[in-house]
């Protein structure tokens, strides 16, 4: 089912207030707005403001709106007009926040011209608040309009926030919509645990297949991009302070063109987690280096299957109970200043705040931690409701991981049928990691391997039911991108005396 199918024509009867569209990636949320709702706005002489959380998403929405307008003008045989200039404006939340902070009166007047305000990827308010302390500014700006406008919140992963809105009793039943995502194209959801296992999986990707890897930091993107050289490309936000022009990390076209990945390996950050559709049958592997499951689901959603045979495997990096405990303590530390301010300002209990202020680390934490923010102009410190909501959600997830383990928590949290596809490859098994390291060292260092050892390692590694010949081994390695020859000889050289007079295989780069 698509959003347009579920909503039908009920949007024509929407009343002032909140609309919730809880819909999976690829279910046509954007299409509904730029086509159905935009056409209705034209008919009724009203306007739509469409808000996006990423520049890449804004670019995609603009592109789609332009395409819809061209299709419309062709069908109507009408003169070609600029898309949506009269009825659809497309902004980022960050632009709205900047205007609210620096030109509040202008923003208030600006927002009055719209009947519909679309908050796409609405999980932004909570989850981005941990590094963007101003998400609460855009949230409050929209909240102030609930009694005047139709404010539409859309997301695939904002269940927690949507529950809060429902509990506030601000959403009419007839303005709530749920649309599940079809995940039939997903073969498996694999769990891995460390860098060695990630490297092993990446090394074993066959020729002709591609991998998209979401990393946690710009430094990680550079490291892994460099590891795979000409076979890889990296992409990060140009707004990231660590992204320098010399790093060549913010050329989206070098990474993705016409919705097709340009290299075997694409390493990126959250810069690509929204707003980028990938229609590439060669994309068979999507890796996510974050343990945060809702964030992972957004990243998995970049794949748009083209046919029934266009399948993909998802990989998510797990954390141990011990690591979950460490992260849980960090979250509690981050929550502490916000909870102390909340106790003082909302519940009139200043004691908790005074106790916090006497801590040696208090001053630094007020400026560094997400649960509080400094109000522009007044320099007043206030608790950050959006960040605290996101941190509370994270706290609960980490508590569940400590109690039940990561895999059980993953199965409890995933939806759309993905929970039934989870496999713990507790690896790729450790023997695979070890085997592959031995083979790679042999290729890199020129160290021969005993014939029987090489055959056993390769047979086990590639899961074949017969011992491989040296020709088979060379063919498989070339297929994987390693251009080598494999020769068999009696070892007579002085190096590697443990192999003297033994039959060995030598792996040589061509």
Secondary structure, 3 states (H helix, E strand, C coil): CCHHHHHCCHHHHCCCEEEEEEECCCCCHHHHHHHHHHHHHHHHCCCEEEEECCHHHHHHHHHHHHHHHHHHHHHHCCCCCCCCCCCEEEEEHHHHHHHHHHCHHHHHHHHCCCCEEEECCCCHHHHHHHCCCCHHHHHHHHHCCCCCCEEEEEECCCHHHHHHHHHCCCCCHHHEEEECCCCCCEEEEEEECCHHHHHHHHHCCCCCCEEEEECCCHHHHHHHHHHHHHHEEEECCCCCCCCCHHHCCCCHHHHEECCEECCCEEEECHHHCCCCCECCCCEEEEEECCCCHHHHHHHHCCECCCCCCCCEEEEEECCCHHHHHHHHHHHHHHHHHHHHHHHHHCCCCHHHHHHHHCCCCHHHHHHHCCCEEECCCCCCEEECHHHHHHHHHHHHHHHHHHHHCHHHHHHHHCCCCHHHHEEECCCCCHHHHHHHHHHHHHHHHCCCEEHHHHHHHHHHHCCCCCCCCHHHHHHHHHHCCCCEEEEEEECCCCCCHHHCCCEEEEEEEC
